[in-house]
Amino acid sequence: MNAPAMLPVLTLPITTRRLIIREYATADTLAVTENVCENLYWEHHATEPPSAAQISALILWAVQEQSIKPRINYYLAATRKDSGAVIGEAVLRITDPINRQGEIGFGVARKFWKQGFATEMGQVLLGAAFGQMKLHRVLAQCAPENKSSIRVMQKLGLAREGLLRDVAQARGKWWSTVVYSILEHEYAKISKVTKS
């Protein structure tokens, strides 16, 4: 679907208690490659682990997307505020601008797992989606075996919509995906409780 001529523009960087969510730069390619080089990182992804050349192409695409107007893809670096280290990615996509629909995604390098960074990224993404981008519905999805991501989506207040069976084939098997979502009025209630 074509994007309308005018879409809100996400103001970056966004700072949280421990993170700075910012645009990618080509200089981040090595850090991203190191973060995703372990096979365990891809355990619940319906894709082959990328080569260094594919990662380089992805970062170049993310940089090029920054100048596209209207912009519908925000593929962002999540960096630690204290060290500046890239620890993961935060993704916001406007999937249907007319009906104000979007999708978020997040990934954290293995050495930073179980420290609450994914939840922190998710909170930032939802705040941006409903606040700056004025979306009505935001979804997130993952493999049904990815219990950690499901817990994060539940913590963020997303409700399970259902299971899409055998939607992708990779690494010699079929992959399903579980879909969660949250609507703007639901997010508004959660935000009000969090702020009080």
Phi and psi restraints in degrees (value plus and minus 20) as a CYANA .aco file:
   2 ASN   PHI     -90.6   -50.6
   2 ASN   PSI     120.8   160.8
   3 ALA   PHI     -99.4   -59.4
   3 ALA   PSI     125.1   165.1
   4 PRO   PHI     -83.2   -43.2
   4 PRO   PSI     138.6   178.6
   5 ALA   PHI     -78.4   -38.4
   5 ALA   PSI     -53.2   -13.2
   6 MET   PHI    -138.9   -98.9
   6 MET   PSI     104.5   144.5
   7 LEU   PHI    -149.5  -109.5
   7 LEU   PSI     127.9   167.9
   8 PRO   PHI     -77.2   -37.2
   8 PRO   PSI     129.8   169.8
   9 VAL   PHI    -128.4   -88.4
   9 VAL   PSI     110.8   150.8
  10 LEU   PHI     -91.1   -51.1
  10 LEU   PSI     107.6   147.6
  11 THR   PHI    -104.7   -64.7
  11 THR   PSI     102.6   142.6
  12 LEU   PHI    -148.5  -108.5
  12 LEU   PSI     134.8   174.8
  13 PRO   PHI     -96.8   -56.8
  13 PRO   PSI     144.7   184.7
  14 ILE   PHI    -134.0   -94.0
  14 ILE   PSI     109.5   149.5
  15 THR   PHI    -127.7   -87.7
  15 THR   PSI     116.1   156.1
  16 THR   PHI    -137.3   -97.3
  16 THR   PSI    -189.6  -149.6
  17 ARG   PHI     -78.8   -38.8
  17 ARG   PSI     -60.7   -20.7
  18 ARG   PHI    -140.8  -100.8
  18 ARG   PSI     -28.8    11.2
  19 LEU   PHI    -145.7  -105.7
  19 LEU   PSI     136.6   176.6
  20 ILE   PHI    -142.2  -102.2
  20 ILE   PSI     100.4   140.4
  21 ILE   PHI    -118.4   -78.4
  21 ILE   PSI      97.9   137.9
  22 ARG   PHI    -158.8  -118.8
  22 ARG   PSI     152.2   192.2
  23 GLU   PHI     -86.7   -46.7
  23 GLU   PSI     128.2   168.2
  24 TYR   PHI     -94.2   -54.2
  24 TYR   PSI     132.1   172.1
  25 ALA   PHI    -145.4  -105.4
  25 ALA   PSI     135.5   175.5
  26 THR   PHI     -79.5   -39.5
  26 THR   PSI     -46.1    -6.1
  27 ALA   PHI     -85.8   -45.8
  27 ALA   PSI     -33.0     7.0
  28 ASP   PHI    -102.6   -62.6
  28 ASP   PSI     -26.1    13.9
  29 THR   PHI     -77.0   -37.0
  29 THR   PSI     -65.1   -25.1
  30 LEU   PHI     -83.6   -43.6
  30 LEU   PSI     -64.2   -24.2
  31 ALA   PHI     -81.7   -41.7
  31 ALA   PSI     -62.5   -22.5
  32 VAL   PHI     -84.4   -44.4
  32 VAL   PSI     -62.9   -22.9
  33 THR   PHI     -79.1   -39.1
  33 THR   PSI     -64.1   -24.1
  34 GLU   PHI     -85.2   -45.2
  34 GLU   PSI     -56.8   -16.8
  35 ASN   PHI     -87.0   -47.0
  35 ASN   PSI     -52.8   -12.8
  36 VAL   PHI    -130.7   -90.7
  36 VAL   PSI      -6.3    33.7
  37 CYS   PHI     -94.7   -54.7
  37 CYS   PSI     -39.8     0.2
  38 GLU   PHI    -100.8   -60.8
  38 GLU   PSI     118.6   158.6
  39 ASN   PHI     -80.9   -40.9
  39 ASN   PSI     -51.1   -11.1
  40 LEU   PHI     -81.9   -41.9
  40 LEU   PSI     -49.7    -9.7
  41 TYR   PHI     -78.9   -38.9
  41 TYR   PSI     -52.3   -12.3
  42 TRP   PHI    -119.3   -79.3
  42 TRP   PSI     -12.0    28.0
  43 GLU   PHI     -72.1   -32.1
  43 GLU   PSI     -59.5   -19.5
  44 HIS   PHI    -129.8   -89.8
  44 HIS   PSI       3.2    43.2
  45 HIS   PHI    -129.8   -89.8
  45 HIS   PSI     113.2   153.2
  46 ALA   PHI    -103.5   -63.5
  46 ALA   PSI      40.2    80.2
  47 THR   PHI    -178.2  -138.2
  47 THR   PSI     139.3   179.3
  48 GLU   PHI     -96.0   -56.0
  48 GLU   PSI     122.7   162.7
  49 PRO   PHI     -76.6   -36.6
  49 PRO   PSI     114.1   154.1
  50 PRO   PHI     -95.7   -55.7
  50 PRO   PSI     134.6   174.6
  51 SER   PHI     -99.8   -59.8
  51 SER   PSI     148.9   188.9
  52 ALA   PHI     -80.1   -40.1
  52 ALA   PSI     -57.5   -17.5
  53 ALA   PHI     -85.9   -45.9
  53 ALA   PSI     -58.5   -18.5
  54 GLN   PHI     -87.5   -47.5
  54 GLN   PSI     -58.4   -18.4
  55 ILE   PHI     -85.2   -45.2
  55 ILE   PSI     -62.4   -22.4
  56 SER   PHI     -80.3   -40.3
  56 SER   PSI     -61.4   -21.4
  57 ALA   PHI     -86.4   -46.4
  57 ALA   PSI     -57.5   -17.5
  58 LEU   PHI     -84.1   -44.1
  58 LEU   PSI     -65.0   -25.0
  59 ILE   PHI     -85.3   -45.3
  59 ILE   PSI     -59.2   -19.2
  60 LEU   PHI     -82.3   -42.3
  60 LEU   PSI     -61.8   -21.8
  61 TRP   PHI     -80.7   -40.7
  61 TRP   PSI     -64.3   -24.3
  62 ALA   PHI     -80.7   -40.7
  62 ALA   PSI     -59.7   -19.7
  63 VAL   PHI     -87.3   -47.3
  63 VAL   PSI     -61.9   -21.9
  64 GLN   PHI     -85.4   -45.4
  64 GLN   PSI     -55.7   -15.7
  65 GLU   PHI     -81.9   -41.9
  65 GLU   PSI     -43.9    -3.9
  66 GLN   PHI     -83.5   -43.5
  66 GLN   PSI     -43.9    -3.9
  67 SER   PHI    -122.3   -82.3
  67 SER   PSI     -19.8    20.2
  68 ILE   PHI     -99.7   -59.7
  68 ILE   PSI     115.3   155.3
  69 LYS   PHI    -151.7  -111.7
  69 LYS   PSI     112.1   152.1
  70 PRO   PHI     -91.1   -51.1
  70 PRO   PSI     127.5   167.5
  71 ARG   PHI    -113.4   -73.4
  71 ARG   PSI     110.7   150.7
  72 ILE   PHI    -140.2  -100.2
  72 ILE   PSI     -28.8    11.2
  73 ASN   PHI    -139.1   -99.1
  73 ASN   PSI      99.6   139.6
  74 TYR   PHI    -138.1   -98.1
  74 TYR   PSI      79.2   119.2
  75 TYR   PHI    -125.8   -85.8
  75 TYR   PSI      86.5   126.5
  76 LEU   PHI    -139.1   -99.1
  76 LEU   PSI     131.5   171.5
  77 ALA   PHI    -106.8   -66.8
  77 ALA   PSI     113.9   153.9
  78 ALA   PHI    -121.7   -81.7
  78 ALA   PSI      96.9   136.9
  79 THR   PHI    -140.8  -100.8
  79 THR   PSI     129.8   169.8
  80 ARG   PHI     -93.0   -53.0
  80 ARG   PSI     114.3   154.3
  81 LYS   PHI     -85.5   -45.5
  81 LYS   PSI     -55.7   -15.7
  82 ASP   PHI     -95.8   -55.8
  82 ASP   PSI     -52.8   -12.8
  83 SER   PHI    -138.3   -98.3
  83 SER   PSI     -37.5     2.5
  84 GLY   PHI      60.8   100.8
  84 GLY   PSI     -20.8    19.2
  85 ALA   PHI     -87.3   -47.3
  85 ALA   PSI     117.3   157.3
  86 VAL   PHI     -95.6   -55.6
  86 VAL   PSI      98.6   138.6
  87 ILE   PHI    -131.7   -91.7
  87 ILE   PSI     -25.2    14.8
  88 GLY   PHI     152.8   192.8
  88 GLY   PSI    -189.7  -149.7
  89 GLU   PHI    -147.9  -107.9
  89 GLU   PSI     130.5   170.5
  90 ALA   PHI    -146.6  -106.6
  90 ALA   PSI     107.0   147.0
  91 VAL   PHI    -143.3  -103.3
  91 VAL   PSI     111.5   151.5
  92 LEU   PHI    -150.8  -110.8
  92 LEU   PSI     101.7   141.7
  93 ARG   PHI    -140.5  -100.5
  93 ARG   PSI     114.2   154.2
  94 ILE   PHI    -110.5   -70.5
  94 ILE   PSI      85.4   125.4
  95 THR   PHI    -107.0   -67.0
  95 THR   PSI     -44.9    -4.9
  96 ASP   PHI    -170.6  -130.6
  96 ASP   PSI      70.1   110.1
  97 PRO   PHI     -81.5   -41.5
  97 PRO   PSI     -56.4   -16.4
  98 ILE   PHI     -81.9   -41.9
  98 ILE   PSI     -64.4   -24.4
  99 ASN   PHI    -117.3   -77.3
  99 ASN   PSI      -8.8    31.2
 100 ARG   PHI      35.3    75.3
 100 ARG   PSI      31.8    71.8
 101 GLN   PHI    -129.4   -89.4
 101 GLN   PSI     123.2   163.2
 102 GLY   PHI    -167.8  -127.8
 102 GLY   PSI     154.3   194.3
 103 GLU   PHI    -160.2  -120.2
 103 GLU   PSI     120.8   160.8
 104 ILE   PHI    -135.8   -95.8
 104 ILE   PSI     137.5   177.5
 105 GLY   PHI    -172.9  -132.9
 105 GLY   PSI     137.7   177.7
 106 PHE   PHI    -172.9  -132.9
 106 PHE   PSI     129.6   169.6
 107 GLY   PHI    -163.3  -123.3
 107 GLY   PSI     122.5   162.5
 108 VAL   PHI    -148.6  -108.6
 108 VAL   PSI     113.8   153.8
 109 ALA   PHI     -78.2   -38.2
 109 ALA   PSI     123.9   163.9
 110 ARG   PHI     -74.8   -34.8
 110 ARG   PSI     -58.0   -18.0
 111 LYS   PHI     -88.1   -48.1
 111 LYS   PSI     -29.9    10.1
 112 PHE   PHI    -131.1   -91.1
 112 PHE   PSI      -7.7    32.3
 113 TRP   PHI     -85.9   -45.9
 113 TRP   PSI     135.9   175.9
 114 LYS   PHI      42.1    82.1
 114 LYS   PSI      10.6    50.6
 115 GLN   PHI    -141.8  -101.8
 115 GLN   PSI     -11.8    28.2
 116 GLY   PHI      62.8   102.8
 116 GLY   PSI     -11.9    28.1
 117 PHE   PHI     -89.6   -49.6
 117 PHE   PSI     -57.2   -17.2
 118 ALA   PHI     -82.7   -42.7
 118 ALA   PSI     -62.1   -22.1
 119 THR   PHI     -83.4   -43.4
 119 THR   PSI     -61.1   -21.1
 120 GLU   PHI     -82.8   -42.8
 120 GLU   PSI     -61.7   -21.7
 121 MET   PHI     -84.2   -44.2
 121 MET   PSI     -64.2   -24.2
 122 GLY   PHI     -80.3   -40.3
 122 GLY   PSI     -59.9   -19.9
 123 GLN   PHI     -82.7   -42.7
 123 GLN   PSI     -62.4   -22.4
 124 VAL   PHI     -81.9   -41.9
 124 VAL   PSI     -65.6   -25.6
 125 LEU   PHI     -84.4   -44.4
 125 LEU   PSI     -62.5   -22.5
 126 LEU   PHI     -86.1   -46.1
 126 LEU   PSI     -61.2   -21.2
 127 GLY   PHI     -79.4   -39.4
 127 GLY   PSI     -61.1   -21.1
 128 ALA   PHI     -89.3   -49.3
 128 ALA   PSI     -62.0   -22.0
 129 ALA   PHI     -83.5   -43.5
 129 ALA   PSI     -66.6   -26.6
 130 PHE   PHI    -108.4   -68.4
 130 PHE   PSI     -49.4    -9.4
 131 GLY   PHI    -102.8   -62.8
 131 GLY   PSI     -92.3   -52.3
 132 GLN   PHI     -91.5   -51.5
 132 GLN   PSI     -62.2   -22.2
 133 MET   PHI    -108.7   -68.7
 133 MET   PSI     -30.2     9.8
 134 LYS   PHI      37.8    77.8
 134 LYS   PSI      20.3    60.3
 135 LEU   PHI     -97.8   -57.8
 135 LEU   PSI     139.2   179.2
 136 HIS   PHI    -119.0   -79.0
 136 HIS   PSI     -56.6   -16.6
 137 ARG   PHI    -160.7  -120.7
 137 ARG   PSI     116.9   156.9
 138 VAL   PHI    -149.9  -109.9
 138 VAL   PSI     112.5   152.5
 139 LEU   PHI    -136.6   -96.6
 139 LEU   PSI     143.2   183.2
 140 ALA   PHI    -163.2  -123.2
 140 ALA   PSI     132.8   172.8
 141 GLN   PHI    -167.2  -127.2
 141 GLN   PSI     137.3   177.3
 142 CYS   PHI    -180.8  -140.8
 142 CYS   PSI     152.3   192.3
 143 ALA   PHI     -85.0   -45.0
 143 ALA   PSI     122.3   162.3
 144 PRO   PHI     -82.3   -42.3
 144 PRO   PSI     -40.1    -0.1
 145 GLU   PHI    -101.6   -61.6
 145 GLU   PSI     -29.9    10.1
 146 ASN   PHI    -104.8   -64.8
 146 ASN   PSI      56.6    96.6
 147 LYS   PHI     -81.8   -41.8
 147 LYS   PSI     -54.1   -14.1
 148 SER   PHI     -84.2   -44.2
 148 SER   PSI     -65.7   -25.7
 149 SER   PHI     -86.2   -46.2
 149 SER   PSI     -58.0   -18.0
 150 ILE   PHI     -82.4   -42.4
 150 ILE   PSI     -61.8   -21.8
 151 ARG   PHI     -81.3   -41.3
 151 ARG   PSI     -61.2   -21.2
 152 VAL   PHI     -82.6   -42.6
 152 VAL   PSI     -65.7   -25.7
 153 MET   PHI     -81.4   -41.4
 153 MET   PSI     -59.5   -19.5
 154 GLN   PHI     -86.8   -46.8
 154 GLN   PSI     -61.5   -21.5
 155 LYS   PHI     -80.2   -40.2
 155 LYS   PSI     -54.3   -14.3
 156 LEU   PHI     -96.6   -56.6
 156 LEU   PSI     -28.6    11.4
 157 GLY   PHI      75.0   115.0
 157 GLY   PSI     -10.8    29.2
 158 LEU   PHI     -96.8   -56.8
 158 LEU   PSI     124.9   164.9
 159 ALA   PHI    -124.5   -84.5
 159 ALA   PSI     122.5   162.5
 160 ARG   PHI     -90.0   -50.0
 160 ARG   PSI     109.4   149.4
 161 GLU   PHI    -119.5   -79.5
 161 GLU   PSI     -55.3   -15.3
 162 GLY   PHI     140.9   180.9
 162 GLY   PSI    -198.4  -158.4
 163 LEU   PHI    -132.9   -92.9
 163 LEU   PSI     105.2   145.2
 164 LEU   PHI    -117.7   -77.7
 164 LEU   PSI      94.5   134.5
 165 ARG   PHI    -107.7   -67.7
 165 ARG   PSI     116.9   156.9
 166 ASP   PHI      27.7    67.7
 166 ASP   PSI      37.7    77.7
 167 VAL   PHI    -112.2   -72.2
 167 VAL   PSI     -33.8     6.2
 168 ALA   PHI    -168.6  -128.6
 168 ALA   PSI     130.0   170.0
 169 GLN   PHI    -139.9   -99.9
 169 GLN   PSI     105.3   145.3
 170 ALA   PHI    -176.9  -136.9
 170 ALA   PSI     130.3   170.3
 171 ARG   PHI      30.7    70.7
 171 ARG   PSI      18.5    58.5
 172 GLY   PHI      58.5    98.5
 172 GLY   PSI      -4.4    35.6
 173 LYS   PHI    -170.6  -130.6
 173 LYS   PSI     146.3   186.3
 174 TRP   PHI    -109.8   -69.8
 174 TRP   PSI     124.5   164.5
 175 TRP   PHI    -139.3   -99.3
 175 TRP   PSI     117.4   157.4
 176 SER   PHI    -124.7   -84.7
 176 SER   PSI     147.8   187.8
 177 THR   PHI    -158.5  -118.5
 177 THR   PSI     122.0   162.0
 178 VAL   PHI    -124.0   -84.0
 178 VAL   PSI     115.8   155.8
 179 VAL   PHI    -131.8   -91.8
 179 VAL   PSI     111.0   151.0
 180 TYR   PHI    -141.3  -101.3
 180 TYR   PSI     133.2   173.2
 181 SER   PHI    -171.9  -131.9
 181 SER   PSI     147.3   187.3
 182 ILE   PHI    -165.4  -125.4
 182 ILE   PSI     121.8   161.8
 183 LEU   PHI    -120.9   -80.9
 183 LEU   PSI     140.6   180.6
 184 GLU   PHI     -80.3   -40.3
 184 GLU   PSI     -58.5   -18.5
 185 HIS   PHI     -90.8   -50.8
 185 HIS   PSI     -50.2   -10.2
 186 GLU   PHI     -88.8   -48.8
 186 GLU   PSI     -63.2   -23.2
 187 TYR   PHI     -83.6   -43.6
 187 TYR   PSI     -59.1   -19.1
 188 ALA   PHI     -80.1   -40.1
 188 ALA   PSI     -60.4   -20.4
 189 LYS   PHI     -85.1   -45.1
 189 LYS   PSI     -65.1   -25.1
 190 ILE   PHI     -83.2   -43.2
 190 ILE   PSI     -63.0   -23.0
 191 SER   PHI     -82.2   -42.2
 191 SER   PSI     -60.4   -20.4
 192 LYS   PHI     -83.5   -43.5
 192 LYS   PSI     -61.8   -21.8
 193 VAL   PHI     -86.8   -46.8
 193 VAL   PSI     -61.6   -21.6
 194 THR   PHI     -84.8   -44.8
 194 THR   PSI     -57.4   -17.4
 195 LYS   PHI     -96.8   -56.8
 195 LYS   PSI     -44.3    -4.3
